[in-house]
Amino acid sequence: MSHATPLGSLVLAADPLLNQGLDLSIVGIVLLKVVAAFALLLVSVMLMIWFERKLVADMHNRIGPSVAGPFGILQTLADGIKLFFKEDLVPDRADRVVFKLAPYLSLIPAFLVFAIVPIGGDFTGDGTVTWFGERTYLQVADPPVGVLFFLALSSIAVYGVMLAGWSSGSKYPLLGSVRASAQMISYEAALGLAIASVFLTSGSLSTHDIVAGQVAGHWNILATGVVPFLVFLVAGTAELNRPPFDLVEAEQELVGGFHTEYSSLRFALFFLAEFMNVITMSAIAVTLFLGGPAGPVLTDTLGWVWPILWFSLKVFAFLFGFVWLRATLPRFRYDQLMDLGWKVLIPVSLGWFLLIATLNVAGDRGWPILVVVLGGVAVMVVAAAMLSGAVDKARSDRLAGAEDEDEEVDA
């Protein structure tokens, strides 16, 4: 006899809160989780903006925010109030509907991605917490295809940037949006291959299951061989349009990039989406590679606090790294940006994914692992040499053709 599955369980997957169907108390807990996640993310964004300004100022030997509140901590709130009351402008040549819609297409995916991130829970057991007598996961939703959900939303976010530039009716925003489209499509492939290595190792697309498989220090950063983690960091930084990959907002070239024509609250939404994406990308990196909230519970007193503390410390380390990159590295040229994505990251991530898949097959078939590893590394080295030779040959042919054209002009 088949048993009916509650609709809520199909939508939010394995969360035990929904195993018995929906009633008023269950709906109340779900709404509480949504409101708490949204409030936590908004407060984190405000603190992240202040933290970035203060840390970059310290690294550049400047003062930074210091007037609004203690240590300038209310500066973000003051800027938000200022932007809220500024005049809202819509260019005459803009597509008004798309122009107004674009900021939300950037903001909403950032929050929805954070909804699938487990920020706490006892992962020495089943990862659940007890709220109001009900067992639940400390995340808004745990869809069985959570990783694919993240990839889909990160792909949708590019539409906000692209449509913002296209609908502005101006050349510089259009150039910024074209750059954003090419950049995000290029680095999305490497990002997806890096994540594919994770779920090939974990055997699940659920973020909760991925964290549960990393207890006792068995983190995926080691299980996948570090390389997918490094590819994820670089590709994720490019996806976020963060320095040194911020060519879509290159003020020396494009005035302000895709949001040049935006002002007031709509500009604030893009600003908010950028920093919200930094936090969500950091949270996803911690979830996929560094065990999420899993960590030692050092004392039984308030034991539920420790997973949240470990998660926060790991995310903070990534946020510090993003700010450090912004303060130290110069911006890439656009050809360097494309070369890094297509000629380095994609081949490396694809080769490493095939190596991990081969090792899994070798483990199932009982093949000697050392021989498989050495053979796989040898194949990757040969492939890298062939790719490098092809790139050098194409470059030399292009330079030779340019010299021939110059000689013909001189003649």
C-alpha positions as a Markdown table, in Angstrom:
| # | Residue | x | y | z |
|---|---|---|---|---|
| 1 | Met | 0.0 | 0.0 | 0.0 |
| 2 | Ser | 1.4 | 3.4 | -0.9 |
| 3 | His | 1.3 | 6.2 | 1.7 |
| 4 | Ala | 0.4 | 9.8 | 0.8 |
| 5 | Thr | 3.1 | 12.4 | 1.3 |
| 6 | Pro | 2.0 | 15.8 | 2.7 |
| 7 | Leu | 2.3 | 18.5 | 0.2 |
| 8 | Gly | 4.5 | 20.6 | 2.5 |
| 9 | Ser | 7.0 | 17.8 | 2.7 |
| 10 | Leu | 7.3 | 17.8 | -1.1 |
| 11 | Val | 7.9 | 21.5 | -1.1 |
| 12 | Leu | 10.3 | 21.9 | 1.8 |
| 13 | Ala | 11.7 | 18.3 | 1.6 |
| 14 | Ala | 12.9 | 16.4 | 4.6 |
| 15 | Asp | 12.2 | 18.9 | 7.4 |
| 16 | Pro | 10.5 | 16.7 | 10.1 |
| 17 | Leu | 8.3 | 19.7 | 11.0 |
| 18 | Leu | 6.2 | 18.9 | 8.0 |
| 19 | Asn | 6.0 | 15.1 | 8.2 |
| 20 | Gln | 2.6 | 15.2 | 9.9 |
| 21 | Gly | 1.0 | 17.7 | 7.5 |
| 22 | Leu | 0.1 | 21.4 | 8.2 |
| 23 | Asp | -1.8 | 23.0 | 11.0 |
| 24 | Leu | -1.8 | 26.4 | 12.5 |
| 25 | Ser | 1.2 | 25.9 | 14.8 |
| 26 | Ile | 3.3 | 24.4 | 12.0 |
| 27 | Val | 2.4 | 27.4 | 9.8 |
| 28 | Gly | 3.4 | 29.7 | 12.6 |
| 29 | Ile | 6.8 | 28.1 | 13.1 |
| 30 | Val | 7.5 | 28.3 | 9.3 |
| 31 | Leu | 6.5 | 32.0 | 9.3 |
| 32 | Leu | 8.7 | 32.6 | 12.3 |
| 33 | Lys | 11.7 | 31.0 | 10.5 |
| 34 | Val | 11.1 | 33.1 | 7.4 |
| 35 | Val | 10.9 | 36.3 | 9.4 |
| 36 | Ala | 13.9 | 35.4 | 11.5 |
| 37 | Ala | 16.0 | 34.6 | 8.4 |
| 38 | Phe | 15.0 | 37.8 | 6.7 |
| 39 | Ala | 15.8 | 39.9 | 9.8 |
| 40 | Leu | 19.1 | 38.2 | 10.3 |
| 41 | Leu | 20.1 | 38.7 | 6.7 |
| 42 | Leu | 19.2 | 42.4 | 6.7 |
| 43 | Val | 21.0 | 43.1 | 10.0 |
| 44 | Ser | 24.0 | 41.2 | 8.7 |
| 45 | Val | 24.0 | 43.3 | 5.5 |
| 46 | Met | 24.0 | 46.5 | 7.5 |
| 47 | Leu | 26.9 | 45.3 | 9.7 |
| 48 | Met | 28.8 | 44.0 | 6.6 |
| 49 | Ile | 28.6 | 47.4 | 4.9 |
| 50 | Trp | 30.0 | 49.1 | 8.0 |
| 51 | Phe | 32.6 | 46.4 | 8.5 |
| 52 | Glu | 33.8 | 46.7 | 4.9 |
| 53 | Arg | 34.1 | 50.5 | 5.1 |
| 54 | Lys | 35.9 | 50.3 | 8.4 |
| 55 | Leu | 38.3 | 47.5 | 7.5 |
| 56 | Val | 39.2 | 49.1 | 4.1 |
| 57 | Ala | 39.8 | 52.4 | 5.8 |
| 58 | Asp | 42.2 | 50.7 | 8.3 |
| 59 | Met | 44.0 | 48.9 | 5.5 |
| 60 | His | 44.4 | 52.2 | 3.6 |
| 61 | Asn | 45.4 | 54.1 | 6.7 |
| 62 | Arg | 42.1 | 56.2 | 6.7 |
| 63 | Ile | 39.5 | 56.9 | 9.4 |
| 64 | Gly | 36.4 | 55.5 | 7.9 |
| 65 | Pro | 32.9 | 55.9 | 9.4 |
| 66 | Ser | 33.3 | 57.5 | 12.8 |
| 67 | Val | 30.4 | 60.0 | 13.4 |
| 68 | Ala | 27.1 | 58.2 | 13.2 |
| 69 | Gly | 26.9 | 56.1 | 16.3 |
| 70 | Pro | 29.7 | 54.4 | 18.3 |
| 71 | Phe | 32.6 | 53.7 | 15.9 |
| 72 | Gly | 30.3 | 54.9 | 13.0 |
| 73 | Ile | 28.2 | 51.7 | 13.3 |
| 74 | Leu | 25.0 | 53.6 | 12.4 |
| 75 | Gln | 26.5 | 55.0 | 9.2 |
| 76 | Thr | 24.7 | 52.4 | 7.1 |
| 77 | Leu | 21.4 | 53.2 | 8.6 |
| 78 | Ala | 22.0 | 56.9 | 8.0 |
| 79 | Asp | 22.9 | 56.3 | 4.3 |
| 80 | Gly | 19.8 | 54.1 | 3.9 |
| 81 | Ile | 17.5 | 56.9 | 5.3 |
| 82 | Lys | 19.2 | 59.4 | 3.0 |
| 83 | Leu | 18.7 | 57.2 | -0.1 |
| 84 | Phe | 15.0 | 56.6 | 0.9 |
| 85 | Phe | 14.2 | 60.3 | 0.8 |
| 86 | Lys | 16.2 | 61.2 | -2.3 |
| 87 | Glu | 14.4 | 62.0 | -5.5 |
| 88 | Asp | 13.6 | 58.9 | -7.6 |
| 89 | Leu | 14.6 | 59.5 | -11.3 |
| 90 | Val | 13.5 | 57.5 | -14.4 |
| 91 | Pro | 15.3 | 58.4 | -17.6 |
| 92 | Asp | 13.1 | 59.6 | -20.5 |
| 93 | Arg | 14.4 | 56.9 | -22.9 |
| 94 | Ala | 14.1 | 54.1 | -20.3 |
| 95 | Asp | 11.8 | 51.2 | -20.5 |
| 96 | Arg | 9.9 | 52.2 | -17.4 |
| 97 | Val | 8.4 | 48.8 | -16.4 |
| 98 | Val | 11.7 | 46.9 | -16.8 |
| 99 | Phe | 13.7 | 49.7 | -15.3 |
| 100 | Lys | 11.6 | 49.5 | -12.1 |
| 101 | Leu | 11.5 | 45.7 | -12.0 |
| 102 | Ala | 15.3 | 45.1 | -12.4 |
| 103 | Pro | 16.4 | 45.9 | -8.8 |
| 104 | Tyr | 14.0 | 43.3 | -7.4 |
| 105 | Leu | 15.4 | 40.6 | -9.8 |
| 106 | Ser | 18.8 | 41.2 | -8.1 |
| 107 | Leu | 17.5 | 41.3 | -4.5 |
| 108 | Ile | 15.0 | 38.5 | -4.3 |
| 109 | Pro | 17.3 | 35.6 | -5.4 |
| 110 | Ala | 19.9 | 36.7 | -2.7 |
| 111 | Phe | 17.3 | 36.1 | 0.0 |
| 112 | Leu | 15.9 | 32.9 | -1.4 |
| 113 | Val | 19.4 | 31.4 | -1.6 |
| 114 | Phe | 19.9 | 32.1 | 2.1 |
| 115 | Ala | 16.7 | 30.2 | 2.9 |
| 116 | Ile | 18.3 | 26.9 | 2.1 |
| 117 | Val | 21.4 | 27.4 | 4.3 |
| 118 | Pro | 21.4 | 25.5 | 7.6 |
| 119 | Ile | 22.8 | 28.0 | 10.2 |
| 120 | Gly | 22.5 | 25.7 | 13.2 |
| 121 | Gly | 21.3 | 22.4 | 14.6 |
| 122 | Asp | 22.8 | 19.4 | 16.5 |
| 123 | Phe | 24.6 | 17.6 | 13.7 |
| 124 | Thr | 26.0 | 15.1 | 16.1 |
| 125 | Gly | 22.5 | 13.7 | 15.8 |
| 126 | Asp | 20.0 | 14.4 | 13.0 |
| 127 | Gly | 20.6 | 18.2 | 12.9 |
| 128 | Thr | 17.2 | 19.2 | 14.3 |
| 129 | Val | 16.2 | 21.6 | 17.0 |
| 130 | Thr | 13.0 | 21.7 | 19.1 |
| 131 | Trp | 10.8 | 24.8 | 18.8 |
| 132 | Phe | 7.5 | 25.0 | 20.7 |
| 133 | Gly | 7.5 | 21.2 | 21.0 |
| 134 | Glu | 8.2 | 20.5 | 17.3 |
| 135 | Arg | 11.4 | 19.2 | 15.8 |
| 136 | Thr | 12.7 | 21.2 | 12.8 |
| 137 | Tyr | 15.8 | 22.2 | 10.9 |
| 138 | Leu | 17.4 | 25.5 | 11.6 |
| 139 | Gln | 16.9 | 26.6 | 8.0 |
| 140 | Val | 13.9 | 27.9 | 6.2 |
| 141 | Ala | 13.7 | 25.1 | 3.6 |
| 142 | Asp | 15.7 | 22.0 | 2.7 |
| 143 | Pro | 14.6 | 21.1 | -0.9 |
| 144 | Pro | 16.0 | 17.8 | -2.1 |
| 145 | Val | 17.7 | 19.7 | -5.0 |
| 146 | Gly | 19.0 | 22.5 | -2.8 |
| 147 | Val | 22.3 | 22.9 | -4.7 |
| 148 | Leu | 20.5 | 23.1 | -8.0 |
| 149 | Phe | 18.2 | 25.6 | -6.4 |
| 150 | Phe | 21.2 | 27.8 | -5.6 |
| 151 | Leu | 22.6 | 27.5 | -9.1 |
| 152 | Ala | 19.2 | 28.4 | -10.7 |
| 153 | Leu | 18.8 | 31.5 | -8.5 |
| 154 | Ser | 22.4 | 32.6 | -9.1 |
| 155 | Ser | 21.7 | 32.4 | -12.8 |
| 156 | Ile | 18.4 | 34.4 | -12.5 |
| 157 | Ala | 20.3 | 37.2 | -10.6 |
| 158 | Val | 22.1 | 38.1 | -13.8 |
| 159 | Tyr | 18.8 | 39.1 | -15.4 |
| 160 | Gly | 18.5 | 42.0 | -12.8 |
| 161 | Val | 21.9 | 43.4 | -13.9 |
| 162 | Met | 21.3 | 42.8 | -17.6 |
| 163 | Leu | 17.8 | 44.3 | -17.7 |
| 164 | Ala | 18.9 | 47.3 | -15.5 |
| 165 | Gly | 21.6 | 48.2 | -18.1 |
| 166 | Trp | 19.4 | 47.5 | -21.2 |
| 167 | Ser | 16.3 | 49.3 | -19.9 |
| 168 | Ser | 18.2 | 52.5 | -18.9 |
| 169 | Gly | 18.3 | 53.8 | -22.5 |
| 170 | Ser | 22.0 | 54.8 | -22.1 |
| 171 | Lys | 25.2 | 53.5 | -23.6 |
| 172 | Tyr | 27.4 | 53.1 | -20.5 |
| 173 | Pro | 24.8 | 51.0 | -18.5 |
| 174 | Leu | 24.3 | 48.9 | -21.6 |
| 175 | Leu | 28.0 | 48.2 | -21.8 |
| 176 | Gly | 28.0 | 47.3 | -18.1 |
| 177 | Ser | 25.1 | 44.9 | -18.5 |
| 178 | Val | 26.8 | 43.2 | -21.5 |
| 179 | Arg | 29.9 | 42.7 | -19.5 |
| 180 | Ala | 27.9 | 41.3 | -16.6 |
| 181 | Ser | 26.2 | 38.8 | -18.9 |
| 182 | Ala | 29.4 | 37.5 | -20.4 |
| 183 | Gln | 31.2 | 37.4 | -17.0 |
| 184 | Met | 28.5 | 35.6 | -15.1 |
| 185 | Ile | 27.8 | 33.1 | -17.9 |
| 186 | Ser | 31.6 | 32.3 | -18.1 |
| 187 | Tyr | 32.1 | 31.9 | -14.4 |
| 188 | Glu | 28.8 | 30.1 | -13.8 |
| 189 | Ala | 30.2 | 27.1 | -15.7 |
| 190 | Ala | 33.3 | 26.8 | -13.4 |
| 191 | Leu | 31.1 | 27.4 | -10.3 |
| 192 | Gly | 28.8 | 24.6 | -11.4 |
| 193 | Leu | 31.6 | 22.1 | -12.0 |
| 194 | Ala | 33.1 | 22.9 | -8.6 |
| 195 | Ile | 29.8 | 22.3 | -6.9 |
| 196 | Ala | 29.3 | 19.1 | -8.9 |
| 197 | Ser | 32.5 | 17.7 | -7.3 |
| 198 | Val | 30.8 | 18.3 | -3.9 |
| 199 | Phe | 27.6 | 16.4 | -4.6 |
| 200 | Leu | 29.6 | 13.7 | -6.4 |
| 201 | Thr | 31.4 | 13.2 | -3.1 |
| 202 | Ser | 28.4 | 13.8 | -0.8 |
| 203 | Gly | 25.9 | 11.8 | -2.8 |
| 204 | Ser | 23.2 | 14.4 | -2.2 |
| 205 | Leu | 21.9 | 17.7 | -3.4 |
| 206 | Ser | 20.3 | 18.6 | -0.1 |
| 207 | Thr | 22.3 | 21.2 | 1.9 |
| 208 | His | 21.3 | 19.6 | 5.1 |
| 209 | Asp | 22.6 | 16.2 | 4.0 |
| 210 | Ile | 25.8 | 17.8 | 2.7 |
| 211 | Val | 26.4 | 19.3 | 6.1 |
| 212 | Ala | 25.5 | 16.1 | 7.9 |
| 213 | Gly | 28.1 | 14.2 | 5.8 |
| 214 | Gln | 30.8 | 16.6 | 7.1 |
| 215 | Val | 30.6 | 15.9 | 10.9 |
| 216 | Ala | 33.7 | 15.1 | 12.9 |
| 217 | Gly | 35.9 | 17.2 | 10.6 |
| 218 | His | 35.3 | 15.3 | 7.4 |
| 219 | Trp | 34.9 | 18.5 | 5.5 |
| 220 | Asn | 34.4 | 18.5 | 1.7 |
| 221 | Ile | 37.3 | 20.9 | 1.2 |
| 222 | Leu | 39.6 | 17.9 | 2.0 |
| 223 | Ala | 37.3 | 15.2 | 0.5 |
| 224 | Thr | 37.3 | 16.9 | -2.9 |
| 225 | Gly | 41.0 | 17.7 | -2.8 |
| 226 | Val | 40.9 | 21.5 | -2.2 |
| 227 | Val | 40.9 | 22.4 | -5.9 |
| 228 | Pro | 37.1 | 22.7 | -6.3 |
| 229 | Phe | 37.1 | 24.9 | -3.2 |
| 230 | Leu | 39.6 | 27.3 | -4.8 |
| 231 | Val | 37.7 | 27.3 | -8.1 |
| 232 | Phe | 34.5 | 28.0 | -6.2 |
| 233 | Leu | 36.1 | 31.0 | -4.4 |
| 234 | Val | 37.4 | 32.6 | -7.6 |
| 235 | Ala | 34.3 | 31.9 | -9.6 |
| 236 | Gly | 32.0 | 33.0 | -6.7 |
| 237 | Thr | 33.9 | 36.3 | -6.4 |
| 238 | Ala | 33.4 | 36.9 | -10.2 |
| 239 | Glu | 29.7 | 36.0 | -9.9 |
| 240 | Leu | 29.4 | 38.6 | -7.2 |
| 241 | Asn | 31.1 | 41.3 | -9.3 |
| 242 | Arg | 33.4 | 41.9 | -6.4 |
| 243 | Pro | 36.9 | 43.3 | -6.9 |
| 244 | Pro | 39.1 | 42.4 | -8.7 |
| 245 | Phe | 36.2 | 41.2 | -11.0 |
| 246 | Asp | 34.1 | 44.4 | -10.7 |
| 247 | Leu | 34.3 | 45.3 | -14.4 |
| 248 | Val | 30.5 | 45.7 | -14.7 |
| 249 | Glu | 30.8 | 48.8 | -12.4 |
| 250 | Ala | 34.2 | 50.1 | -13.6 |
| 251 | Glu | 33.8 | 53.7 | -12.8 |
| 252 | Gln | 36.9 | 54.8 | -14.7 |
| 253 | Glu | 35.4 | 53.3 | -17.9 |
| 254 | Leu | 31.6 | 53.1 | -17.5 |
| 255 | Val | 30.8 | 56.0 | -15.0 |
| 256 | Gly | 28.9 | 53.6 | -12.7 |
| 257 | Gly | 28.2 | 50.6 | -14.9 |
| 258 | Phe | 24.8 | 49.0 | -15.1 |
| 259 | His | 23.2 | 51.2 | -12.3 |
| 260 | Thr | 24.5 | 54.6 | -13.6 |
| 261 | Glu | 20.9 | 55.9 | -14.2 |
| 262 | Tyr | 19.5 | 54.6 | -10.9 |
| 263 | Ser | 19.0 | 56.8 | -7.8 |
| 264 | Ser | 17.2 | 56.8 | -4.5 |
| 265 | Leu | 15.6 | 53.6 | -3.3 |
| 266 | Arg | 16.2 | 51.6 | -6.5 |
| 267 | Phe | 19.9 | 52.2 | -6.3 |
| 268 | Ala | 19.8 | 51.2 | -2.6 |
| 269 | Leu | 18.2 | 47.9 | -3.7 |
| 270 | Phe | 21.2 | 47.1 | -6.0 |
| 271 | Phe | 23.6 | 48.1 | -3.2 |
| 272 | Leu | 21.7 | 45.9 | -0.8 |
| 273 | Ala | 21.6 | 43.0 | -3.2 |
| 274 | Glu | 25.4 | 43.2 | -3.7 |
| 275 | Phe | 26.2 | 42.9 | 0.0 |
| 276 | Met | 23.5 | 40.4 | 0.6 |
| 277 | Asn | 24.9 | 38.2 | -2.2 |
| 278 | Val | 28.4 | 38.4 | -0.5 |
| 279 | Ile | 26.9 | 37.0 | 2.7 |
| 280 | Thr | 24.8 | 34.3 | 1.0 |
| 281 | Met | 27.8 | 33.2 | -1.2 |
| 282 | Ser | 29.9 | 33.0 | 1.9 |
| 283 | Ala | 27.2 | 30.9 | 3.7 |
| 284 | Ile | 27.0 | 28.6 | 0.7 |
| 285 | Ala | 30.8 | 28.1 | 0.6 |
| 286 | Val | 30.8 | 27.2 | 4.3 |
| 287 | Thr | 27.9 | 24.8 | 3.8 |
| 288 | Leu | 29.4 | 23.0 | 0.8 |
| 289 | Phe | 33.0 | 22.8 | 1.9 |
| 290 | Leu | 33.6 | 23.7 | 5.6 |
| 291 | Gly | 30.9 | 21.7 | 7.4 |
| 292 | Gly | 28.4 | 24.5 | 7.8 |
| 293 | Pro | 27.4 | 24.8 | 11.5 |
| 294 | Ala | 28.9 | 21.4 | 12.4 |
| 295 | Gly | 31.6 | 21.7 | 15.0 |
| 296 | Pro | 32.5 | 20.6 | 18.6 |
| 297 | Val | 30.1 | 21.4 | 21.4 |
| 298 | Leu | 32.5 | 22.5 | 24.1 |
| 299 | Thr | 29.9 | 22.6 | 27.0 |
| 300 | Asp | 26.4 | 21.3 | 27.4 |
| 301 | Thr | 25.3 | 24.6 | 28.7 |
| 302 | Leu | 23.4 | 26.3 | 25.9 |
| 303 | Gly | 24.6 | 23.6 | 23.6 |
| 304 | Trp | 22.4 | 24.9 | 20.8 |
| 305 | Val | 24.5 | 28.1 | 20.6 |
| 306 | Trp | 27.8 | 26.4 | 19.5 |
| 307 | Pro | 26.7 | 25.4 | 15.9 |
| 308 | Ile | 25.5 | 28.9 | 15.3 |
| 309 | Leu | 28.8 | 30.3 | 16.6 |
| 310 | Trp | 30.9 | 28.0 | 14.4 |
| 311 | Phe | 28.8 | 28.9 | 11.4 |
| 312 | Ser | 29.1 | 32.6 | 12.1 |
| 313 | Leu | 32.9 | 32.4 | 12.6 |
| 314 | Lys | 33.4 | 30.5 | 9.3 |
| 315 | Val | 31.2 | 33.0 | 7.4 |
| 316 | Phe | 33.0 | 35.9 | 9.0 |
| 317 | Ala | 36.3 | 34.5 | 7.8 |
| 318 | Phe | 35.0 | 34.5 | 4.2 |
| 319 | Leu | 33.7 | 38.1 | 4.6 |
| 320 | Phe | 37.1 | 39.2 | 5.8 |
| 321 | Gly | 38.7 | 37.6 | 2.8 |
| 322 | Phe | 36.3 | 39.4 | 0.4 |
| 323 | Val | 37.1 | 42.8 | 2.0 |
| 324 | Trp | 40.8 | 42.0 | 2.0 |
| 325 | Leu | 40.7 | 41.3 | -1.7 |
| 326 | Arg | 38.9 | 44.6 | -2.3 |
| 327 | Ala | 41.5 | 46.6 | -0.4 |
| 328 | Thr | 44.6 | 45.0 | -2.0 |
| 329 | Leu | 44.1 | 43.7 | -5.6 |
| 330 | Pro | 43.8 | 45.9 | -8.7 |
| 331 | Arg | 41.0 | 45.3 | -11.3 |
| 332 | Phe | 41.6 | 42.8 | -14.1 |
| 333 | Arg | 41.5 | 43.8 | -17.7 |
| 334 | Tyr | 38.5 | 42.3 | -19.5 |
| 335 | Asp | 40.6 | 40.0 | -21.6 |
| 336 | Gln | 42.4 | 38.7 | -18.5 |
| 337 | Leu | 39.0 | 38.1 | -16.9 |
| 338 | Met | 37.8 | 36.0 | -19.8 |
| 339 | Asp | 41.1 | 34.1 | -20.2 |
| 340 | Leu | 41.0 | 33.1 | -16.5 |
| 341 | Gly | 37.4 | 31.9 | -16.7 |
| 342 | Trp | 37.6 | 29.9 | -20.0 |
| 343 | Lys | 41.2 | 28.9 | -20.3 |
| 344 | Val | 42.0 | 28.1 | -16.6 |
| 345 | Leu | 39.0 | 27.7 | -14.3 |
| 346 | Ile | 36.7 | 25.7 | -16.6 |
| 347 | Pro | 39.4 | 23.2 | -17.7 |
| 348 | Val | 40.8 | 22.8 | -14.2 |
| 349 | Ser | 37.3 | 22.2 | -12.6 |
| 350 | Leu | 36.3 | 19.8 | -15.4 |
| 351 | Gly | 39.5 | 17.8 | -15.1 |
| 352 | Trp | 39.2 | 17.6 | -11.4 |
| 353 | Phe | 35.6 | 16.5 | -11.6 |
| 354 | Leu | 36.5 | 13.7 | -13.9 |
| 355 | Leu | 39.3 | 12.7 | -11.6 |
| 356 | Ile | 37.0 | 12.5 | -8.6 |
| 357 | Ala | 34.4 | 10.5 | -10.7 |
| 358 | Thr | 37.2 | 8.1 | -11.8 |
| 359 | Leu | 38.3 | 7.6 | -8.1 |
| 360 | Asn | 34.7 | 6.8 | -7.1 |
| 361 | Val | 34.5 | 4.2 | -9.9 |
| 362 | Ala | 37.9 | 2.8 | -8.9 |
| 363 | Gly | 36.7 | 2.5 | -5.3 |
| 364 | Asp | 33.6 | 0.6 | -6.4 |
| 365 | Arg | 35.5 | -1.7 | -8.8 |
| 366 | Gly | 38.4 | -2.3 | -6.4 |
| 367 | Trp | 41.1 | -0.8 | -8.7 |
| 368 | Pro | 44.4 | 0.3 | -7.2 |
| 369 | Ile | 43.8 | 3.9 | -6.0 |
| 370 | Leu | 47.5 | 5.0 | -6.3 |
| 371 | Val | 47.7 | 3.9 | -10.0 |
| 372 | Val | 44.4 | 5.6 | -10.8 |
| 373 | Val | 45.5 | 8.9 | -9.1 |
| 374 | Leu | 48.9 | 8.9 | -10.9 |
| 375 | Gly | 47.2 | 8.1 | -14.2 |
| 376 | Gly | 44.6 | 10.8 | -13.7 |
| 377 | Val | 47.2 | 13.4 | -12.8 |
| 378 | Ala | 49.3 | 12.4 | -15.8 |
| 379 | Val | 46.3 | 12.8 | -18.2 |
| 380 | Met | 45.5 | 16.2 | -16.7 |
| 381 | Val | 49.1 | 17.4 | -17.1 |
| 382 | Val | 49.1 | 16.3 | -20.8 |
| 383 | Ala | 45.8 | 18.0 | -21.4 |
| 384 | Ala | 47.0 | 21.2 | -19.7 |
| 385 | Ala | 50.1 | 21.2 | -21.9 |
| 386 | Met | 48.1 | 20.7 | -25.1 |
| 387 | Leu | 45.7 | 23.4 | -24.1 |
| 388 | Ser | 48.5 | 25.8 | -23.3 |
| 389 | Gly | 50.2 | 25.0 | -26.6 |
| 390 | Ala | 47.0 | 25.6 | -28.5 |
| 391 | Val | 46.5 | 29.0 | -26.8 |
| 392 | Asp | 50.1 | 30.0 | -27.4 |
| 393 | Lys | 49.8 | 29.0 | -31.1 |
| 394 | Ala | 46.6 | 31.0 | -31.5 |
| 395 | Arg | 48.2 | 34.0 | -29.9 |
| 396 | Ser | 51.3 | 33.8 | -32.1 |
| 397 | Asp | 49.2 | 33.5 | -35.2 |
| 398 | Arg | 47.2 | 36.5 | -34.2 |
| 399 | Leu | 50.3 | 38.6 | -33.6 |
| 400 | Ala | 51.8 | 37.4 | -36.9 |
| 401 | Gly | 48.6 | 38.4 | -38.7 |
| 402 | Ala | 48.6 | 41.8 | -37.1 |
| 403 | Glu | 52.3 | 42.4 | -38.1 |
| 404 | Asp | 51.4 | 41.4 | -41.7 |
| 405 | Glu | 48.6 | 43.9 | -41.8 |
| 406 | Asp | 50.9 | 46.7 | -40.4 |
| 407 | Glu | 53.5 | 45.9 | -43.2 |
| 408 | Glu | 50.8 | 46.1 | -45.9 |
| 409 | Val | 49.7 | 49.5 | -44.5 |
| 410 | Asp | 53.2 | 50.8 | -44.4 |
| 411 | Ala | 53.8 | 49.6 | -48.0 |
